């Protein structure tokens, strides 16, 4: 795998305790090996809400008053872009990567990585 963008890690400390001398980061393009792929990341609140409202609409939409039905349709429509983006992304996962320089990053989101 290759890191697709610069990744800031934290402050570099030297000398007396707490003396910050810089900022540590991994530069885009660094290569490494995936050691582990973890499960799917949790869905966003908006995605879960879309799924909930869509299920309500499909199961009970025909039984609710017209004004409530229109409001439900509007709420679903407002969440539609988030749902579409979720479907296009697929199931995001996190990985553990051992970089060639010896650093190990765990829980890295797949969007930060690119194949070699």
C-alpha positions in Angstrom: 0.0 0.0 0.0 1.0 3.6 -0.4 -0.1 6.5 1.7 -2.3 8.7 -0.5 -1.8 12.0 1.4 0.4 13.5 4.1 -0.6 12.3 7.6 0.1 14.4 10.7 1.0 12.3 13.7 1.9 14.7 16.5 4.4 16.9 18.1 8.1 15.9 18.3 9.6 16.4 21.7 13.3 16.6 22.7 15.5 17.8 25.6 13.6 18.8 28.6 10.1 17.3 29.1 7.5 19.0 27.0 10.0 20.9 24.8 8.3 20.7 21.4 10.8 20.9 18.5 8.6 20.2 15.6 5.7 18.2 14.2 6.0 14.5 13.1 4.2 13.4 10.0 4.3 10.7 7.3 4.6 12.0 3.8 2.3 10.9 0.9 3.9 8.2 -1.2 5.4 6.2 1.7 4.9 2.5 1.1 4.1 -0.3 3.4 2.4 -3.7 4.0 -1.1 -4.3 5.2 -0.9 -6.5 8.2 -4.6 -6.7 9.1 -8.0 -5.5 7.7 -10.6 -4.8 10.3 -14.4 -4.8 9.9 -16.6 -2.2 8.5 -16.7 1.3 9.9 -20.0 2.2 11.6 -22.5 4.0 9.4 -23.1 7.7 9.9 -26.1 8.9 11.8 -27.6 10.3 8.5 -27.3 6.9 6.8 -29.0 5.1 9.7 -31.7 7.7 9.8 -32.3 7.3 6.0 -32.6 3.6 6.4 -35.0 4.0 9.3 -37.2 6.6 7.6 -37.2 4.7 4.3 -38.4 1.5 6.1 -41.1 3.4 7.8 -42.2 5.0 4.6 -42.3 1.7 2.7 -44.1 -0.2 5.5 -46.5 2.4 6.8 -46.4 5.4 4.4 -49.8 4.5 2.9 -51.5 4.6 6.3 -50.3 8.1 7.5 -52.1 11.4 6.8 -51.1 13.2 3.7 -49.3 16.0 5.5 -47.2 13.6 7.5 -46.5 11.5 4.4 -45.2 14.6 2.6 -43.0 15.6 5.5 -41.6 12.0 5.6 -40.9 12.2 1.9 -39.1 15.5 2.4 -36.9 14.1 5.2 -36.0 11.1 3.1 -35.2 13.3 0.1 -32.9 15.5 2.3 -31.0 12.4 3.4 -30.8 10.9 -0.1 -27.4 12.5 -1.0 -25.8 11.0 2.2 -27.3 7.6 1.3 -26.1 7.8 -2.3 -22.6 8.7 -1.2 -22.5 5.8 1.3 -23.5 3.4 -1.5 -20.8 4.7 -3.8 -18.1 4.4 -1.2 -19.0 0.8 -0.4 -18.2 -0.7 2.9 -15.3 1.3 4.4 -12.8 -0.6 6.5 -9.8 0.2 8.6 -6.4 -1.5 8.3 -3.2 -1.9 10.2 -0.2 -0.9 8.0 3.5 -1.5 8.7 5.4 1.2 6.7 8.8 0.5 5.2 10.4 3.0 7.6 9.2 0.9 10.6 6.2 2.9 11.7 3.0 1.0 12.3 -0.4 2.7 11.9 -3.5 0.9 13.2 -7.0 1.8 12.4 -6.2 3.7 9.2 -9.2 4.5 7.1 -9.0 2.9 3.7 -9.4 6.3 1.9 -5.9 7.3 3.0 -4.4 4.4 1.2 -3.7 3.7 -2.5 -2.6 0.4 -4.1 1.0 0.2 -5.4 
